[in-house]
């Protein structure tokens, strides 16, 4: 991950957390739905952890949360 994109990845992680909670599912449940380890979801959502997400994974998360992928990329 390029250092210049750190804040963007941080926002994506926070949005994933937001939509996950809106759907009433835990990190464990999301991890299971996308075949990832729960520690991966925790790292993606944590604002102080530098964890990138591939487009494939972002699409899997969006599908699991029933959210359009662009919602994670929009600047609010």
Backbone as JSON, one array per atom type, in Angstrom:
{
  "sequence": "XXXXXXXXXXXXXXXXXXXXXXXXXXXXXXXXXXXXXXXXXXXXXXXXXXXXXXXXXXXXXXXXXXXXXXXXXXXX",
  "N": [[0.85, -1.18, 0.0], [0.57, 2.15, -0.89], [1.88, 4.88, 0.87], [0.6, 7.31, 0.56], [-2.03, 6.63, 0.19], [-3.03, 5.78, 2.56], [-4.97, 7.07, 4.25], [-7.27, 6.81, 2.68], [-7.67, 4.03, 2.62], [-8.15, 3.68, 5.3], [-10.61, 5.03, 5.59], [-12.2, 3.39, 3.98], [-12.16, 1.04, 5.5], [-13.51, 1.93, 7.8], [-16.01, 2.43, 6.71], [-16.74, -0.13, 5.91], [-17.01, -1.29, 8.43], [-19.15, 0.27, 9.39], [-21.31, -0.38, 7.59], [-21.41, -3.1, 8.05], [-22.24, -3.22, 10.71], [-24.72, -1.95, 10.41], [-26.04, -3.96, 9.1], [-26.28, -5.74, 11.08], [-24.43, -7.77, 11.68], [-21.66, -9.67, 12.92], [-18.05, -9.3, 13.11], [-16.97, -11.82, 12.9], [-19.01, -13.24, 11.57], [-19.08, -11.89, 9.12], [-16.49, -12.43, 8.2], [-16.69, -15.19, 7.86], [-18.61, -15.31, 5.8], [-17.18, -14.29, 3.65], [-15.05, -15.92, 3.44], [-12.65, -15.38, 4.89], [-10.21, -14.8, 7.47], [-11.12, -13.87, 10.78], [-9.39, -12.09, 11.97], [-8.41, -10.7, 9.82], [-10.62, -9.14, 9.0], [-10.9, -7.59, 11.29], [-8.46, -6.18, 11.2], [-8.78, -4.72, 8.82], [-10.93, -3.06, 9.46], [-9.95, -1.62, 11.62], [-8.91, 1.57, 12.57], [-6.3, 2.23, 13.12], [-4.64, 0.42, 11.95], [-2.72, -0.57, 9.22], [-4.01, -1.85, 6.6], [-4.49, -3.16, 3.48], [-7.05, -3.75, 0.98], [-8.03, -5.98, -1.5], [-9.58, -5.58, -4.74], [-11.22, -7.76, -5.4], [-11.78, -8.79, -2.84], [-13.07, -6.58, -1.75], [-15.33, -6.51, -3.38], [-16.48, -8.95, -2.6], [-17.07, -8.39, 0.08], [-18.88, -6.28, -0.24], [-20.97, -7.63, -1.53], [-21.68, -9.48, 0.47], [-22.61, -7.74, 2.4], [-24.67, -6.58, 1.13], [-24.41, -4.16, -0.31], [-23.62, -1.62, -2.63], [-20.47, -1.65, -4.23], [-19.31, 0.85, -4.75], [-20.04, 2.47, -2.64], [-18.17, 2.17, -0.65], [-16.05, 3.55, -1.62], [-16.69, 6.18, -2.0], [-16.21, 9.62, -1.25], [-17.07, 11.19, 1.7]],
  "CA": [[0.0, 0.0, 0.0], [1.3, 3.41, -0.92], [1.63, 5.7, 2.05], [-0.32, 8.39, 0.2], [-3.4, 6.12, 0.2], [-3.35, 5.29, 3.9], [-6.24, 7.64, 4.73], [-8.36, 6.23, 1.88], [-7.91, 2.68, 3.13], [-8.73, 3.86, 6.63], [-12.03, 5.36, 5.38], [-12.86, 2.18, 3.48], [-12.34, 0.16, 6.65], [-14.56, 2.48, 8.66], [-17.29, 2.23, 6.02], [-17.06, -1.56, 6.03], [-17.5, -1.45, 9.79], [-20.46, 0.92, 9.47], [-22.32, -1.18, 6.88], [-21.51, -4.4, 8.73], [-23.08, -3.0, 11.89], [-26.08, -1.68, 9.91], [-26.61, -5.25, 8.74], [-26.42, -6.52, 12.31], [-23.6, -8.96, 11.71], [-20.39, -9.52, 13.62], [-16.85, -9.49, 12.29], [-16.85, -13.26, 12.68], [-19.98, -13.63, 10.55], [-18.62, -11.35, 7.83], [-15.31, -13.21, 7.82], [-17.16, -16.48, 7.38], [-19.29, -15.1, 4.52], [-16.23, -14.0, 2.56], [-13.96, -16.9, 3.56], [-11.44, -14.75, 5.41], [-10.03, -14.93, 8.91], [-11.69, -12.74, 11.53], [-8.33, -11.11, 12.22], [-8.33, -9.87, 8.61], [-11.7, -8.14, 9.09], [-10.52, -6.68, 12.37], [-7.38, -5.31, 10.73], [-9.32, -3.81, 7.81], [-11.8, -2.08, 10.11], [-9.24, -0.85, 12.65], [-8.38, 2.81, 12.0], [-4.87, 2.38, 13.41], [-3.91, -0.67, 11.31], [-2.5, -0.31, 7.8], [-4.34, -3.09, 5.91], [-5.11, -2.95, 2.17], [-8.08, -4.7, 0.56], [-8.07, -6.14, -2.95], [-10.91, -5.35, -5.32], [-11.99, -8.99, -5.25], [-12.26, -8.85, -1.46], [-14.04, -5.49, -1.58], [-16.57, -6.96, -4.02], [-17.05, -9.99, -1.74], [-17.63, -7.71, 1.26], [-20.07, -5.54, -0.69], [-22.03, -8.62, -1.77], [-22.09, -10.03, 1.77], [-23.32, -6.7, 3.15], [-25.75, -6.09, 0.26], [-24.09, -2.75, -0.53], [-22.87, -1.41, -3.87], [-19.06, -1.41, -3.91], [-18.94, 2.27, -4.8], [-20.31, 3.1, -1.34], [-16.94, 2.13, 0.14], [-15.05, 4.41, -2.25], [-17.17, 7.57, -2.05], [-15.77, 10.55, -0.21], [-18.22, 11.82, 2.38]],
  "C": [[0.89, 1.24, 0.0], [0.89, 4.26, 0.28], [0.6, 6.81, 1.78], [-1.79, 7.95, 0.22], [-3.86, 5.63, 1.57], [-4.72, 5.78, 4.38], [-7.43, 7.08, 3.96], [-8.7, 4.83, 2.37], [-8.55, 2.73, 4.52], [-10.23, 4.14, 6.51], [-12.8, 4.16, 4.86], [-13.14, 1.23, 4.63], [-13.45, 0.63, 7.58], [-15.93, 2.31, 8.02], [-17.7, 0.76, 6.05], [-17.63, -1.84, 7.41], [-18.92, -0.91, 9.94], [-21.54, 0.04, 8.83], [-22.48, -2.57, 7.5], [-22.44, -4.27, 9.94], [-24.52, -2.7, 11.5], [-26.8, -2.97, 9.54], [-26.75, -6.18, 9.94], [-25.61, -7.79, 12.33], [-22.26, -8.66, 12.37], [-19.23, -9.64, 12.63], [-16.68, -10.97, 11.95], [-17.79, -13.73, 11.56], [-19.57, -13.12, 9.17], [-17.43, -12.14, 7.33], [-15.73, -14.56, 7.23], [-17.8, -16.34, 6.0], [-18.33, -14.89, 3.37], [-14.99, -14.9, 2.61], [-12.62, -16.26, 3.91], [-11.37, -15.0, 6.91], [-10.58, -13.69, 9.6], [-10.63, -11.68, 11.82], [-8.13, -10.19, 11.01], [-9.39, -8.76, 8.67], [-11.37, -7.13, 10.17], [-9.45, -5.7, 11.93], [-7.89, -4.29, 9.71], [-10.14, -2.7, 8.47], [-11.08, -1.19, 11.11], [-8.6, 0.4, 12.04], [-6.87, 2.98, 12.21], [-4.02, 1.27, 12.79], [-3.87, -0.39, 9.8], [-2.76, -1.59, 7.0], [-5.08, -2.78, 4.6], [-6.12, -4.06, 1.88], [-8.04, -4.78, -0.96], [-9.48, -5.84, -3.46], [-11.78, -6.59, -5.2], [-12.59, -9.09, -3.84], [-13.3, -7.76, -1.21], [-15.38, -5.87, -2.21], [-17.25, -8.04, -3.18], [-17.73, -9.37, -0.51], [-18.91, -6.98, 0.88], [-21.24, -6.5, -0.91], [-22.57, -9.17, -0.45], [-22.93, -9.03, 2.56], [-24.48, -6.09, 2.36], [-25.63, -4.57, 0.04], [-23.36, -2.66, -1.87], [-21.43, -1.07, -3.52], [-18.66, 0.06, -3.92], [-19.16, 2.98, -3.48], [-19.06, 3.14, -0.47], [-15.91, 3.15, -0.37], [-15.44, 5.88, -2.3], [-16.56, 8.39, -0.93], [-17.01, 11.21, 0.39], [-17.79, 13.13, 2.98]]
}
